């Protein structure tokens, strides 16, 4: 077996493995138990998607298509530099509560 994809986390590895399995390529996701050593923090770089040697080239083609689509969606949904309105209201609420608390003392 060869590494067809190095995922940033275990969730992405399973997404890619599911994509390959749906296309008839058998996969194995490695690194699941290595992430548990880091606790609840999402450790990166331990998850790999393995395929059989003869499936490596078709798997990498499908992965390249997946990454191209993923980049297109990310670019379309990218933030245009405007601050998040939720964050503004949250900070305003914190400021108001702080002023009230300071006036009560």
Order of alpha helices (4+ residues) and beta strands (2+ residues): beta-alpha-beta-alpha-beta-alpha-alpha
